[in-house]
Amino acid sequence: MSYRKLPNTDTHNCFACSPKNPYGLHMELYSDDQSVKSRITLPDHFTGWGRVVHGGILATILDEIMGWSGIYLLRQFTLTKKMNIEFIKAAFVGDTLEAIGRVSASDGKRNAEIEGVITNGSGEICAKSKADFTMLSPKLAIRLGLVTAEQMQDFFEPLFGDKI
């Protein structure tokens, strides 16, 4: 199955995935309905030391790819509850990294376990993570003020379809 690009808008300012955030990662997301992935080449200002990508940036990429795996694959709004990361190999700015997220377990109601991995251009694992997520219906996400009804309609409706 081939990957297709997930819809995105400039109606939000997410550090990881917004195309309009001038300081952000500008992650573009793709799915094959089994996983969500993104390829990203990080510029120098995301270094920790030398050319090594800062670990916090790798954590952000993992959190984002796993969160979007829950959003798109489970058709629920997701919030990270707990996240464990293993840094395995240095990732370098200027190299193209690939992040992939997959849902490993879900009770279909409130809880999901999602895994993420970042590999370098040679396919070597740089970091991996497993996280627990709380799932919220679109209506509850609006009621809690996490997104506006307008954002839900413009941004999430194409992803959730009839679940809104």
TORPA-4810 file (N, C-alpha, C, O; in nm, 3 decimals):
<nodes>
NODE_1_0.086_-0.118_0.000_0.000_0.000_0.000_0.090_0.123_0.000_0.192_0.125_0.069_M
NODE_2_0.055_0.224_-0.073_0.137_0.344_-0.083_0.092_0.450_0.019_-0.023_0.451_0.063_S
NODE_3_0.184_0.536_0.053_0.155_0.646_0.145_0.094_0.763_0.070_0.134_0.792_-0.043_Y
NODE_4_-0.002_0.830_0.133_-0.060_0.951_0.076_-0.053_1.061_0.181_-0.060_1.035_0.302_R
NODE_5_-0.040_1.182_0.133_-0.023_1.297_0.222_-0.151_1.325_0.298_-0.260_1.325_0.241_K
NODE_6_-0.137_1.350_0.427_-0.251_1.388_0.509_-0.277_1.537_0.492_-0.183_1.615_0.475_L
NODE_7_-0.402_1.577_0.496_-0.435_1.719_0.480_-0.380_1.801_0.596_-0.375_1.754_0.710_P
NODE_8_-0.341_1.923_0.566_-0.294_2.017_0.667_-0.340_2.156_0.624_-0.365_2.181_0.507_N
NODE_9_-0.349_2.245_0.721_-0.390_2.383_0.690_-0.295_2.478_0.761_-0.211_2.436_0.840_T
NODE_10_-0.308_2.605_0.732_-0.229_2.705_0.805_-0.315_2.775_0.910_-0.290_2.891_0.943_D
NODE_11_-0.414_2.704_0.962_-0.504_2.762_1.062_-0.459_2.731_1.205_-0.535_2.753_1.299_T
NODE_12_-0.339_2.680_1.221_-0.287_2.648_1.354_-0.138_2.684_1.356_-0.079_2.712_1.252_H
NODE_13_-0.079_2.682_1.474_0.060_2.724_1.487_0.146_2.616_1.553_0.244_2.648_1.620_N
NODE_14_0.111_2.491_1.534_0.184_2.380_1.597_0.333_2.387_1.562_0.369_2.403_1.446_C
NODE_15_0.418_2.375_1.664_0.562_2.379_1.643_0.608_2.266_1.549_0.700_2.286_1.470_F
NODE_16_0.545_2.151_1.559_0.590_2.036_1.480_0.532_2.034_1.339_0.607_2.011_1.244_A
NODE_17_0.402_2.056_1.323_0.342_2.029_1.191_0.284_2.150_1.119_0.241_2.137_1.004_C
NODE_18_0.280_2.266_1.182_0.222_2.380_1.112_0.314_2.430_1.001_0.434_2.447_1.023_S
NODE_19_0.258_2.452_0.883_0.339_2.507_0.775_0.369_2.656_0.794_0.454_2.711_0.724_P
NODE_20_0.299_2.721_0.888_0.317_2.866_0.902_0.404_2.906_1.021_0.444_3.022_1.030_K
NODE_21_0.435_2.815_1.112_0.517_2.851_1.228_0.661_2.875_1.181_0.727_2.782_1.137_N
NODE_22_0.711_2.999_1.190_0.843_3.030_1.135_0.957_2.960_1.208_1.067_2.950_1.153_P
NODE_23_0.935_2.912_1.329_1.039_2.846_1.408_1.021_2.695_1.411_1.101_2.625_1.473_Y
NODE_24_0.917_2.645_1.346_0.878_2.506_1.359_0.952_2.408_1.271_1.040_2.443_1.192_G
NODE_25_0.912_2.283_1.286_0.972_2.172_1.211_0.910_2.154_1.073_0.972_2.096_0.984_L
NODE_26_0.788_2.202_1.054_0.716_2.192_0.926_0.704_2.047_0.878_0.724_2.018_0.760_H
NODE_27_0.671_1.958_0.969_0.658_1.816_0.933_0.538_1.797_0.840_0.429_1.846_0.867_M
NODE_28_0.561_1.726_0.732_0.452_1.682_0.644_0.426_1.537_0.678_0.519_1.458_0.694_E
NODE_29_0.300_1.501_0.687_0.261_1.368_0.733_0.195_1.289_0.622_0.121_1.344_0.539_L
NODE_30_0.223_1.159_0.621_0.173_1.067_0.519_0.123_0.940_0.589_0.173_0.906_0.696_Y
NODE_31_0.028_0.872_0.529_-0.021_0.747_0.587_-0.053_0.644_0.479_-0.092_0.677_0.367_S
NODE_32_-0.035_0.519_0.518_-0.077_0.406_0.435_-0.192_0.331_0.504_-0.222_0.217_0.468_D
NODE_33_-0.255_0.393_0.601_-0.364_0.339_0.684_-0.319_0.233_0.784_-0.402_0.177_0.855_D
NODE_34_-0.189_0.206_0.790_-0.132_0.117_0.892_-0.035_0.194_0.981_-0.011_0.157_1.096_Q
NODE_35_0.020_0.302_0.927_0.118_0.383_1.000_0.111_0.526_0.947_0.048_0.554_0.845_S
NODE_36_0.178_0.616_1.018_0.194_0.754_0.975_0.343_0.781_0.970_0.416_0.740_1.060_V
NODE_37_0.388_0.849_0.865_0.532_0.876_0.856_0.556_1.019_0.810_0.468_1.087_0.757_K
NODE_38_0.680_1.062_0.833_0.725_1.193_0.791_0.874_1.185_0.762_0.948_1.118_0.834_S
NODE_39_0.917_1.252_0.659_1.059_1.269_0.631_1.093_1.414_0.659_1.020_1.505_0.619_R
NODE_40_1.206_1.435_0.727_1.242_1.571_0.766_1.393_1.588_0.763_1.468_1.502_0.810_I
NODE_41_1.436_1.698_0.709_1.577_1.736_0.710_1.588_1.860_0.798_1.535_1.966_0.765_T
NODE_42_1.657_1.846_0.909_1.663_1.953_1.007_1.779_2.049_0.981_1.890_2.006_0.953_L
NODE_43_1.752_2.180_0.989_1.859_2.279_0.972_1.944_2.291_1.099_1.911_2.236_1.204_P
NODE_44_2.053_2.365_1.085_2.153_2.379_1.192_2.098_2.429_1.325_2.151_2.392_1.430_D
NODE_45_1.995_2.511_1.325_1.949_2.567_1.452_1.879_2.465_1.542_1.834_2.500_1.651_H
NODE_46_1.869_2.339_1.498_1.813_2.234_1.584_1.922_2.143_1.643_1.893_2.032_1.687_F
NODE_47_2.047_2.191_1.643_2.156_2.110_1.699_2.160_2.118_1.850_2.112_2.214_1.912_T
NODE_48_2.217_2.015_1.907_2.248_2.015_2.049_2.397_2.044_2.066_2.434_2.132_2.144_G
NODE_49_2.480_1.972_1.996_2.625_1.989_2.002_2.681_1.949_1.867_2.645_1.845_1.813_W
NODE_50_2.769_2.030_1.812_2.824_1.998_1.681_2.712_1.992_1.578_2.633_2.086_1.565_G
NODE_51_2.704_1.881_1.507_2.598_1.860_1.408_2.488_1.766_1.459_2.398_1.730_1.384_R
NODE_52_2.496_1.727_1.586_2.400_1.631_1.643_2.267_1.701_1.671_2.263_1.807_1.733_V
NODE_53_2.158_1.640_1.625_2.024_1.694_1.652_1.998_1.686_1.802_2.025_1.585_1.866_V
NODE_54_1.946_1.795_1.857_1.913_1.801_2.000_1.812_1.692_2.034_1.716_1.670_1.960_H
NODE_55_1.833_1.623_2.145_1.743_1.515_2.187_1.600_1.561_2.207_1.507_1.484_2.184_G
NODE_56_1.581_1.685_2.250_1.446_1.737_2.267_1.372_1.750_2.135_1.250_1.733_2.130_G
NODE_57_1.446_1.780_2.029_1.385_1.787_1.896_1.344_1.647_1.850_1.237_1.628_1.794_I
NODE_58_1.431_1.548_1.874_1.394_1.410_1.839_1.272_1.365_1.918_1.184_1.297_1.865_L
NODE_59_1.265_1.404_2.046_1.148_1.370_2.128_1.022_1.435_2.072_0.916_1.374_2.071_A
NODE_60_1.035_1.559_2.026_0.920_1.628_1.967_0.874_1.558_1.841_0.753_1.539_1.822_T
NODE_61_0.967_1.519_1.757_0.931_1.447_1.633_0.860_1.317_1.667_0.759_1.284_1.605_I
NODE_62_0.911_1.243_1.764_0.846_1.117_1.804_0.706_1.143_1.861_0.612_1.072_1.826_L
NODE_63_0.694_1.243_1.947_0.563_1.275_2.004_0.464_1.311_1.895_0.348_1.268_1.899_D
NODE_64_0.508_1.388_1.798_0.419_1.432_1.690_0.378_1.314_1.601_0.260_1.301_1.568_E
NODE_65_0.472_1.230_1.563_0.439_1.119_1.473_0.348_1.018_1.545_0.259_0.960_1.483_I
NODE_66_0.370_0.999_1.674_0.282_0.908_1.748_0.145_0.971_1.769_0.043_0.903_1.755_M
NODE_67_0.142_1.100_1.801_0.013_1.167_1.819_-0.069_1.162_1.692_-0.189_1.134_1.696_G
NODE_68_-0.006_1.190_1.577_-0.078_1.185_1.451_-0.118_1.043_1.412_-0.217_1.023_1.342_W
NODE_69_-0.042_0.944_1.457_-0.083_0.804_1.433_-0.215_0.778_1.504_-0.303_0.712_1.448_S
NODE_70_-0.229_0.828_1.626_-0.355_0.813_1.697_-0.466_0.893_1.632_-0.577_0.842_1.613_G
NODE_71_-0.437_1.018_1.598_-0.539_1.103_1.536_-0.590_1.041_1.406_-0.711_1.027_1.387_I
NODE_72_-0.500_1.004_1.318_-0.542_0.958_1.187_-0.591_0.812_1.187_-0.695_0.782_1.131_Y
NODE_73_-0.516_0.723_1.250_-0.550_0.581_1.243_-0.668_0.545_1.332_-0.745_0.455_1.300_L
NODE_74_-0.682_0.614_1.445_-0.793_0.585_1.538_-0.909_0.682_1.524_-1.016_0.662_1.582_L
NODE_75_-0.888_0.789_1.447_-0.990_0.893_1.426_-1.038_0.952_1.558_-1.158_0.972_1.581_R
NODE_76_-0.940_0.979_1.645_-0.966_1.040_1.775_-0.863_1.151_1.797_-0.754_1.146_1.741_Q
NODE_77_-0.898_1.249_1.876_-0.803_1.351_1.918_-0.717_1.285_2.026_-0.772_1.221_2.116_F
NODE_78_-0.585_1.300_2.021_-0.498_1.231_2.117_-0.415_1.329_2.198_-0.375_1.434_2.149_T
NODE_79_-0.390_1.294_2.323_-0.303_1.369_2.413_-0.206_1.270_2.477_-0.247_1.164_2.525_L
NODE_80_-0.078_1.305_2.478_0.024_1.218_2.536_0.010_1.215_2.688_0.003_1.319_2.753_T
NODE_81_0.007_1.093_2.744_0.004_1.077_2.890_0.144_1.044_2.944_0.190_1.104_3.041_K
NODE_82_0.210_0.950_2.878_0.341_0.905_2.924_0.420_0.862_2.802_0.368_0.796_2.712_K
NODE_83_0.549_0.900_2.799_0.631_0.871_2.682_0.770_0.828_2.727_0.834_0.897_2.807_M
NODE_84_0.817_0.715_2.676_0.952_0.666_2.703_1.031_0.668_2.573_0.982_0.623_2.469_N
NODE_85_1.153_0.721_2.579_1.236_0.734_2.460_1.368_0.663_2.484_1.427_0.672_2.592_I
NODE_86_1.413_0.594_2.381_1.547_0.536_2.382_1.625_0.600_2.268_1.589_0.586_2.151_E
NODE_87_1.733_0.670_2.303_1.821_0.729_2.203_1.928_0.626_2.171_2.003_0.584_2.259_F
NODE_88_1.936_0.585_2.045_2.020_0.472_2.007_2.144_0.517_1.930_2.254_0.468_1.956_I
NODE_89_2.127_0.606_1.837_2.237_0.651_1.751_2.216_0.800_1.724_2.103_0.846_1.708_K
NODE_90_2.325_0.874_1.718_2.316_1.018_1.692_2.250_1.043_1.557_2.278_0.975_1.459_A
NODE_91_2.162_1.142_1.555_2.102_1.191_1.431_2.168_1.326_1.404_2.197_1.401_1.497_A
NODE_92_2.192_1.357_1.277_2.266_1.479_1.243_2.181_1.575_1.162_2.102_1.535_1.076_F
NODE_93_2.200_1.706_1.190_2.132_1.807_1.110_2.183_1.795_0.966_2.298_1.758_0.942_V
NODE_94_2.096_1.827_0.874_2.130_1.817_0.732_2.102_1.681_0.673_2.091_1.668_0.551_G
NODE_95_2.091_1.577_0.756_2.056_1.444_0.708_1.904_1.430_0.703_1.833_1.488_0.785_D
NODE_96_1.854_1.354_0.608_1.710_1.330_0.601_1.676_1.217_0.697_1.727_1.105_0.685_T
NODE_97_1.588_1.248_0.792_1.541_1.150_0.890_1.399_1.107_0.852_1.324_1.183_0.790_L
NODE_98_1.364_0.986_0.889_1.228_0.938_0.868_1.171_0.895_1.002_1.232_0.818_1.075_E
NODE_99_1.052_0.945_1.033_0.980_0.908_1.155_0.857_0.829_1.114_0.784_0.867_1.022_A
NODE_100_0.834_0.718_1.183_0.716_0.635_1.156_0.648_0.603_1.289_0.715_0.567_1.387_I
NODE_101_0.516_0.617_1.293_0.437_0.584_1.411_0.333_0.480_1.377_0.276_0.479_1.268_G
NODE_102_0.308_0.392_1.474_0.207_0.286_1.459_0.133_0.268_1.592_0.192_0.276_1.699_R
NODE_103_0.004_0.243_1.582_-0.075_0.211_1.701_-0.048_0.065_1.735_-0.068_-0.023_1.652_V
NODE_104_-0.002_0.041_1.857_0.026_-0.097_1.898_-0.088_-0.157_1.980_-0.104_-0.279_1.983_S
NODE_105_-0.167_-0.072_2.045_-0.282_-0.122_2.122_-0.380_-0.007_2.145_-0.340_0.109_2.155_A
NODE_106_-0.508_-0.041_2.153_-0.610_0.058_2.182_-0.732_-0.012_2.240_-0.771_-0.120_2.194_S
NODE_107_-0.791_0.049_2.342_-0.916_-0.007_2.396_-1.037_0.045_2.319_-1.151_0.009_2.349_D
NODE_108_-1.012_0.131_2.218_-1.119_0.183_2.135_-1.201_0.293_2.199_-1.295_0.343_2.137_G
NODE_109_-1.167_0.330_2.321_-1.246_0.430_2.391_-1.160_0.546_2.440_-1.173_0.658_2.391_K
NODE_110_-1.072_0.519_2.536_-0.998_0.627_2.602_-0.847_0.613_2.596_-0.775_0.711_2.613_R
NODE_111_-0.796_0.492_2.572_-0.653_0.468_2.586_-0.594_0.401_2.464_-0.655_0.314_2.402_N
NODE_112_-0.472_0.445_2.430_-0.399_0.384_2.319_-0.251_0.380_2.353_-0.200_0.469_2.421_A
NODE_113_-0.185_0.277_2.306_-0.040_0.268_2.313_0.011_0.282_2.171_-0.033_0.212_2.080_E
NODE_114_0.105_0.373_2.151_0.154_0.403_2.017_0.306_0.402_2.020_0.368_0.448_2.116_I
NODE_115_0.366_0.348_1.915_0.511_0.339_1.905_0.560_0.427_1.792_0.491_0.447_1.692_E
NODE_116_0.680_0.480_1.809_0.742_0.562_1.706_0.889_0.530_1.694_0.953_0.486_1.789_G
NODE_117_0.942_0.552_1.575_1.084_0.529_1.549_1.135_0.635_1.452_1.064_0.677_1.361_V
NODE_118_1.259_0.678_1.474_1.326_0.769_1.381_1.448_0.698_1.326_1.531_0.646_1.401_I
NODE_119_1.459_0.696_1.193_1.576_0.636_1.129_1.650_0.742_1.048_1.593_0.844_1.009_T
NODE_120_1.777_0.715_1.023_1.856_0.806_0.940_1.849_0.761_0.794_1.779_0.665_0.762_N
NODE_121_1.919_0.829_0.707_1.915_0.799_0.564_1.964_0.660_0.528_1.934_0.609_0.420_G
NODE_122_2.041_0.597_0.618_2.089_0.461_0.596_1.994_0.357_0.654_2.021_0.237_0.647_S
NODE_123_1.882_0.403_0.711_1.784_0.311_0.769_1.819_0.266_0.910_1.753_0.177_0.964_G
NODE_124_1.921_0.326_0.971_1.960_0.291_1.107_1.870_0.363_1.206_1.837_0.480_1.187_E
NODE_125_1.830_0.293_1.311_1.743_0.353_1.413_1.824_0.450_1.499_1.926_0.412_1.557_I
NODE_126_1.778_0.573_1.504_1.841_0.677_1.588_1.771_0.688_1.723_1.837_0.707_1.825_C
NODE_127_1.640_0.678_1.724_1.562_0.688_1.847_1.431_0.614_1.829_1.378_0.605_1.718_A
NODE_128_1.380_0.561_1.939_1.249_0.497_1.935_1.176_0.528_2.063_1.236_0.560_2.166_K
NODE_129_1.044_0.518_2.055_0.962_0.555_2.168_0.835_0.471_2.174_0.786_0.420_2.073_S
NODE_130_0.785_0.459_2.294_0.654_0.400_2.318_0.582_0.495_2.411_0.641_0.543_2.508_K
NODE_131_0.456_0.523_2.382_0.383_0.620_2.463_0.240_0.576_2.487_0.180_0.504_2.406_A
NODE_132_0.186_0.621_2.598_0.045_0.602_2.630_-0.027_0.732_2.598_0.019_0.840_2.636_D
NODE_133_-0.139_0.722_2.529_-0.218_0.838_2.489_-0.359_0.826_2.543_-0.416_0.718_2.552_F
NODE_134_-0.416_0.942_2.579_-0.558_0.953_2.608_-0.626_0.993_2.478_-0.579_1.082_2.408_T
NODE_135_-0.735_0.927_2.446_-0.811_0.960_2.326_-0.936_1.038_2.366_-1.005_1.004_2.461_M
NODE_136_-0.962_1.143_2.289_-1.080_1.225_2.313_-1.161_1.233_2.185_-1.105_1.241_2.076_L
NODE_137_-1.290_1.231_2.198_-1.374_1.253_2.081_-1.355_1.396_2.034_-1.317_1.482_2.114_S
NODE_138_-1.381_1.424_1.908_-1.372_1.563_1.861_-1.460_1.658_1.942_-1.419_1.770_1.971_P
NODE_139_-1.580_1.615_1.978_-1.670_1.701_2.055_-1.613_1.734_2.193_-1.626_1.847_2.240_K
NODE_140_-1.550_1.636_2.258_-1.490_1.661_2.388_-1.367_1.752_2.375_-1.347_1.839_2.460_L
NODE_141_-1.287_1.736_2.271_-1.171_1.823_2.248_-1.215_1.969_2.233_-1.148_2.060_2.281_A
NODE_142_-1.327_1.991_2.166_-1.383_2.127_2.152_-1.431_2.178_2.286_-1.401_2.291_2.325_I
NODE_143_-1.507_2.095_2.357_-1.563_2.135_2.487_-1.454_2.170_2.587_-1.473_2.260_2.669_R
NODE_144_-1.340_2.100_2.583_-1.229_2.126_2.675_-1.143_2.244_2.630_-1.051_2.285_2.702_L
NODE_145_-1.171_2.299_2.513_-1.097_2.414_2.464_-0.962_2.380_2.401_-0.878_2.468_2.384_G
NODE_146_-0.942_2.254_2.367_-0.816_2.215_2.303_-0.810_2.261_2.158_-0.703_2.292_2.107_L
NODE_147_-0.923_2.266_2.093_-0.937_2.319_1.958_-1.069_2.394_1.951_-1.160_2.369_2.030_V
NODE_148_-1.079_2.484_1.857_-1.206_2.553_1.837_-1.293_2.472_1.742_-1.243_2.384_1.671_T
NODE_149_-1.420_2.500_1.741_-1.510_2.433_1.647_-1.468_2.463_1.503_-1.478_2.377_1.416_A
NODE_150_-1.422_2.584_1.480_-1.377_2.623_1.346_-1.253_2.544_1.305_-1.244_2.497_1.191_E
NODE_151_-1.156_2.529_1.397_-1.037_2.449_1.366_-1.075_2.303_1.342_-1.022_2.237_1.252_Q
NODE_152_-1.167_2.254_1.422_-1.210_2.115_1.404_-1.269_2.096_1.266_-1.240_1.998_1.198_M
NODE_153_-1.352_2.190_1.224_-1.415_2.179_1.092_-1.313_2.193_0.980_-1.312_2.114_0.886_Q
NODE_154_-1.226_2.294_0.990_-1.130_2.321_0.882_-1.016_2.220_0.877_-0.974_2.179_0.769_D
NODE_155_-0.967_2.181_0.993_-0.846_2.101_0.997_-0.874_1.952_1.017_-0.821_1.868_0.944_F
NODE_156_-0.956_1.919_1.117_-0.973_1.779_1.153_-1.085_1.707_1.078_-1.079_1.586_1.060_F
NODE_157_-1.186_1.780_1.034_-1.298_1.715_0.965_-1.252_1.630_0.846_-1.303_1.519_0.828_E
NODE_158_-1.158_1.679_0.764_-1.112_1.594_0.653_-1.046_1.463_0.703_-1.043_1.363_0.630_P
NODE_159_-0.994_1.464_0.826_-0.931_1.344_0.881_-1.033_1.252_0.949_-1.028_1.130_0.933_L
NODE_160_-1.126_1.312_1.025_-1.221_1.234_1.103_-1.344_1.193_1.025_-1.408_1.093_1.058_F
NODE_161_-1.378_1.268_0.924_-1.498_1.237_0.846_-1.623_1.247_0.930_-1.648_1.350_0.993_G
NODE_162_-1.701_1.140_0.931_-1.831_1.143_0.999_-1.822_1.124_1.151_-1.926_1.115_1.216_D
NODE_163_-1.702_1.117_1.209_-1.690_1.100_1.355_-1.704_1.232_1.429_-1.706_1.231_1.552_K
NODE_164_-1.713_1.346_1.360_-1.725_1.475_1.430_-1.866_1.494_1.480_-1.896_1.596_1.542_I
</nodes>
